[in-house]
Amino acid sequence: MWDERFSKPGYLFGTAPAQFLVDHKNLLKTGMTALAVADGEGRNSVFMAQQGVSVTAMDSSGVALDKARALAKDQGVEVDFNLADIAAWNWHEKTYDLVVGVFIQFAGPETRSAQFEGMKQAVKPGGTLLLHGYTPKQLEFGTGGPPFVENLYTEDMLRLAFGDFEIIELRSYEREINEGEGHSGMSALVDLIARKPVSS
C-alpha cells in the first residue's frame, strides 16, 4: 500500500520538515543521535541531519526510501536509511538521544502499544522522545491521516503511555498545515515531548 502511495511523482508530504520539528529545532543539537520512525520520504530525517544530528531513519516502503536518499543527496547530508517493517525493528540494537515519530498513526491499538514501548526502549536515559500526530477531531477536517478514530491520539492516551517519562510538553491544538498533498489544510494536532529518566 505504501509503495503505491509513494510511487506518484513528487513527494507526497513535501520536502519541507513538519512544522512540529521546526518549532522544536532547539532540541536538535550537533552531535546528537536520532532515530526517525517510519520516516517516509525523508523530509524530517534530512532536516535533522541539516542541524548536525546523526540520523538513522527507517521505513517499510522502498519507494519512499529511494526518494529520501535522493532528497538527502540533494541537500548534501547523510542519513542512515533502513528498509524495515516497524513490527520487526530491533529497538534494542542502539539507543538514541532523540527518537522522533511524526504522523505514524498507521498502527491501531493492537500494535500501537508495542510500537510505543519500542520507541521508549530506543531512547537513551536522559534522551528525548518527540511524537506528533492527529487527534480524533481530525476526522472532522479530513485533511490527512487515517480515517480510523482508534488510530488517533488523545492527550490522556499519551499521558498514560508515556507516564514513566518526564513529560515536557503535551498539548493538542488546531493549525493550518501545508505538507504536500498528503497533509494539507486545517488540522487537529497533538504534540508530545518527553524525557526518559536518567535512572532508566
VOPAGU-2260 file (C-alpha; in pm, 1 decimal, decimal comma):
REM VOPAGU-2260
SITE   aa  ch    i         X         Y         Z
SITE  MET   A    0       0,0       0,0       0,0
SITE  TRP   A    1     272,5     248,4      96,2
SITE  ASP   A    2     483,2     175,8    -211,3
SITE  GLU   A    3     176,4     252,8    -420,1
SITE  ARG   A    4     105,6     577,3    -233,4
SITE  PHE   A    5     464,4     694,3    -262,2
SITE  SER   A    6     501,4     595,4    -629,0
SITE  LYS   A    7     327,3     909,6    -755,6
SITE  PRO   A    8     554,7    1180,8    -898,8
SITE  GLY   A    9     692,3    1424,4    -644,9
SITE  TYR   A   10     684,7    1397,8    -266,7
SITE  LEU   A   11     350,5    1303,4    -112,4
SITE  PHE   A   12     417,5    1503,1     205,4
SITE  GLY   A   13     650,4    1760,1      50,1
SITE  THR   A   14    1021,4    1804,7     111,4
SITE  ALA   A   15     999,4    2059,4     394,3
SITE  PRO   A   16    1004,2    1924,2     750,1
SITE  ALA   A   17     694,0    1904,9     965,7
SITE  GLN   A   18     627,0    2238,4    1134,5
SITE  PHE   A   19     639,3    2047,2    1463,9
SITE  LEU   A   20    1010,8    1980,6    1412,0
SITE  VAL   A   21    1078,7    2335,8    1301,3
SITE  ASP   A   22     903,6    2461,0    1615,8
SITE  HIS   A   23    1135,1    2243,5    1827,9
SITE  LYS   A   24    1455,5    2299,2    1632,9
SITE  ASN   A   25    1623,9    2399,2    1959,5
SITE  LEU   A   26    1616,0    2032,2    2064,0
SITE  LEU   A   27    1823,6    1928,8    1760,0
SITE  LYS   A   28    2188,8    1978,2    1851,1
SITE  THR   A   29    2504,8    1895,4    1660,4
SITE  GLY   A   30    2649,3    1560,9    1760,3
SITE  MET   A   31    2323,7    1411,0    1883,1
SITE  THR   A   32    2197,3    1077,2    1752,0
SITE  ALA   A   33    1836,4    1032,3    1640,4
SITE  LEU   A   34    1602,0     761,8    1517,6
SITE  ALA   A   35    1332,7     875,9    1274,6
SITE  VAL   A   36    1048,8     621,3    1295,8
SITE  ALA   A   37     852,0     541,3     977,4
SITE  ASP   A   38    1025,3     837,0     813,9
SITE  GLY   A   39     872,9     800,3     467,1
SITE  GLU   A   40    1030,1    1019,6     200,0
SITE  GLY   A   41    1289,0    1167,0     433,9
SITE  ARG   A   42    1175,5    1523,5     489,3
SITE  ASN   A   43    1214,8    1503,6     866,2
SITE  SER   A   44    1533,2    1295,1     885,4
SITE  VAL   A   45    1701,4    1521,0     629,2
SITE  PHE   A   46    1604,0    1830,1     829,2
SITE  MET   A   47    1751,1    1679,1    1145,4
SITE  ALA   A   48    2071,0    1589,7     960,9
SITE  GLN   A   49    2092,7    1951,1     841,4
SITE  GLN   A   50    2104,7    2053,5    1209,1
SITE  GLY   A   51    2411,0    1834,2    1265,6
SITE  VAL   A   52    2225,6    1534,4    1410,4
SITE  SER   A   53    2344,6    1183,4    1318,5
SITE  VAL   A   54    2020,2    1026,4    1196,4
SITE  THR   A   55    1906,8     669,2    1148,2
SITE  ALA   A   56    1577,9     651,7     958,8
SITE  MET   A   57    1355,0     353,5     896,7
SITE  ASP   A   58    1052,9     292,0     676,1
SITE  SER   A   59     873,6      -4,2     522,5
SITE  SER   A   60     848,5     147,8     173,6
SITE  GLY   A   61    1142,1     106,3     -60,1
SITE  VAL   A   62     986,9     361,8    -295,7
SITE  ALA   A   63     977,5     620,4     -17,6
SITE  LEU   A   64    1336,3     545,1      82,2
SITE  ASP   A   65    1458,9     593,7    -274,8
SITE  LYS   A   66    1304,1     941,3    -265,5
SITE  ALA   A   67    1451,2    1000,2      78,8
SITE  ARG   A   68    1800,5     913,5     -40,4
SITE  ALA   A   69    1758,1    1148,8    -336,7
SITE  LEU   A   70    1643,9    1427,5    -103,3
SITE  ALA   A   71    1940,2    1374,1     129,8
SITE  LYS   A   72    2180,9    1383,4    -163,3
SITE  ASP   A   73    2018,6    1698,5    -298,3
SITE  GLN   A   74    2050,7    1865,7      42,7
SITE  GLY   A   75    2409,4    1749,6      90,2
SITE  VAL   A   76    2355,6    1545,5     406,6
SITE  GLU   A   77    2396,2    1182,4     506,7
SITE  VAL   A   78    2126,3     974,7     671,7
SITE  ASP   A   79    2140,6     603,1     752,9
SITE  PHE   A   80    1823,3     488,6     574,8
SITE  ASN   A   81    1687,0     141,5     655,4
SITE  LEU   A   82    1413,6     -61,9     486,1
SITE  ALA   A   83    1229,9    -225,4     773,7
SITE  ASP   A   84     889,1    -331,2     897,8
SITE  ILE   A   85     828,1    -138,7    1218,7
SITE  ALA   A   86     695,4    -457,5    1379,2
SITE  ALA   A   87    1030,4    -629,3    1317,5
SITE  TRP   A   88    1261,0    -337,6    1400,4
SITE  ASN   A   89    1525,2    -416,3    1662,7
SITE  TRP   A   90    1459,8    -137,6    1912,2
SITE  HIS   A   91    1728,9    -274,8    2143,8
SITE  GLU   A   92    2010,1    -258,7    1888,8
SITE  LYS   A   93    2106,0     100,9    1962,6
SITE  THR   A   94    1979,3     380,6    2180,4
SITE  TYR   A   95    1947,1     740,1    2070,3
SITE  ASP   A   96    1946,2    1090,5    2212,0
SITE  LEU   A   97    1624,7    1155,6    2018,9
SITE  VAL   A   98    1350,8     923,9    1894,0
SITE  VAL   A   99    1110,4    1102,1    1660,7
SITE  GLY   A  100     771,2     989,9    1531,9
SITE  VAL   A  101     583,7    1228,3    1300,9
SITE  PHE   A  102     240,2    1121,5    1172,4
SITE  ILE   A  103     298,6     749,4    1232,3
SITE  GLN   A  104     -66,0     665,4    1301,2
SITE  PHE   A  105     -97,2     368,2    1069,8
SITE  ALA   A  106     -91,8     148,2    1382,6
SITE  GLY   A  107    -415,7      62,0    1556,5
SITE  PRO   A  108    -450,0     -16,6    1926,5
SITE  GLU   A  109    -345,8    -380,0    1878,1
SITE  THR   A  110       5,4    -283,5    1762,8
SITE  ARG   A  111      43,4      71,6    1895,1
SITE  SER   A  112     140,3     -34,2    2247,8
SITE  ALA   A  113     431,4    -242,9    2119,9
SITE  GLN   A  114     533,8      41,7    1890,2
SITE  PHE   A  115     533,1     293,6    2175,7
SITE  GLU   A  116     724,0      55,6    2405,3
SITE  GLY   A  117     984,6       0,9    2134,7
SITE  MET   A  118    1029,5     372,9    2083,8
SITE  LYS   A  119    1071,2     422,3    2458,5
SITE  GLN   A  120    1335,8     149,0    2471,0
SITE  ALA   A  121    1528,0     316,4    2189,2
SITE  VAL   A  122    1568,3     642,0    2386,3
SITE  LYS   A  123    1886,4     676,6    2589,7
SITE  PRO   A  124    1846,2     752,9    2959,1
SITE  GLY   A  125    1818,0    1130,2    2967,9
SITE  GLY   A  126    1719,7    1134,9    2599,9
SITE  THR   A  127    1404,4    1276,7    2446,1
SITE  LEU   A  128    1109,3    1133,5    2257,7
SITE  LEU   A  129     916,3    1356,1    2016,4
SITE  LEU   A  130     576,0    1244,9    1889,2
SITE  HIS   A  131     344,5    1442,3    1661,5
SITE  GLY   A  132       8,6    1330,4    1530,1
SITE  TYR   A  133    -362,7    1384,1    1488,4
SITE  THR   A  134    -640,4    1389,1    1747,5
SITE  PRO   A  135    -986,8    1240,2    1683,4
SITE  LYS   A  136   -1115,9    1583,8    1580,6
SITE  GLN   A  137    -906,4    1541,4    1265,3
SITE  LEU   A  138   -1185,5    1323,2    1127,4
SITE  GLU   A  139   -1398,6    1638,9    1101,3
SITE  PHE   A  140   -1131,3    1815,9     895,1
SITE  GLY   A  141   -1037,3    1522,3     671,8
SITE  THR   A  142    -714,2    1690,0     565,7
SITE  GLY   A  143    -480,6    1396,8     626,2
SITE  GLY   A  144    -419,5    1098,4     845,5
SITE  PRO   A  145    -605,7     770,2     887,4
SITE  PRO   A  146    -986,5     761,9     875,8
SITE  PHE   A  147    -998,6     541,0    1186,3
SITE  VAL   A  148   -1066,4     709,7    1519,4
SITE  GLU   A  149    -895,5     427,0    1705,9
SITE  ASN   A  150    -563,9     517,0    1537,7
SITE  LEU   A  151    -571,4     877,5    1655,9
SITE  TYR   A  152    -411,8    1017,7    1971,3
SITE  THR   A  153    -558,5    1192,6    2271,6
SITE  GLU   A  154    -367,8    1369,4    2546,5
SITE  ASP   A  155    -495,7    1116,2    2800,3
SITE  MET   A  156    -375,1     824,1    2586,3
SITE  LEU   A  157     -27,2     971,1    2550,5
SITE  ARG   A  158      -6,2    1069,8    2916,8
SITE  LEU   A  159     -83,6     709,9    3010,1
SITE  ALA   A  160     150,3     554,7    2752,9
SITE  PHE   A  161     444,9     777,8    2842,9
SITE  GLY   A  162     372,7     831,7    3209,8
SITE  ASP   A  163     706,5     674,4    3307,1
SITE  PHE   A  164     886,0     954,1    3118,0
SITE  GLU   A  165     909,2    1317,4    3227,7
SITE  ILE   A  166     650,2    1491,0    3010,0
SITE  ILE   A  167     797,5    1822,6    2897,3
SITE  GLU   A  168     514,9    1919,1    2665,2
SITE  LEU   A  169     179,4    1763,7    2584,6
SITE  ARG   A  170     -74,0    1974,6    2401,7
SITE  SER   A  171    -346,6    1944,6    2141,8
SITE  TYR   A  172    -430,4    2232,0    1909,6
SITE  GLU   A  173    -553,2    2323,5    1562,2
SITE  ARG   A  174    -334,0    2460,7    1287,7
SITE  GLU   A  175    -335,4    2506,3     912,2
SITE  ILE   A  176     -63,4    2288,4     764,7
SITE  ASN   A  177      57,1    2250,4     408,7
SITE  GLU   A  178     286,2    1949,3     390,5
SITE  GLY   A  179     240,6    1819,8      39,1
SITE  GLU   A  180     -90,1    1683,2     -82,6
SITE  GLY   A  181     -86,7    1424,0     196,7
SITE  HIS   A  182    -131,3    1680,2     475,7
SITE  SER   A  183    -298,9    1998,8     362,8
SITE  GLY   A  184    -547,5    2222,8     540,5
SITE  MET   A  185    -676,9    2290,8     889,9
SITE  SER   A  186    -572,0    2005,7    1116,6
SITE  ALA   A  187    -630,9    1882,5    1472,6
SITE  LEU   A  188    -288,8    1805,0    1613,9
SITE  VAL   A  189    -122,9    1681,1    1929,5
SITE  ASP   A  190     242,2    1709,2    2033,9
SITE  LEU   A  191     431,9    1511,5    2294,9
SITE  ILE   A  192     783,7    1581,4    2412,4
SITE  ALA   A  193     901,6    1352,3    2689,9
SITE  ARG   A  194    1236,8    1283,3    2853,3
SITE  LYS   A  195    1349,1     940,8    2966,0
SITE  PRO   A  196    1462,6     938,8    3328,5
SITE  VAL   A  197    1840,3     915,2    3367,4
SITE  SER   A  198    1796,0     623,2    3603,6
SITE  SER   A  199    1615,8     412,9    3338,2
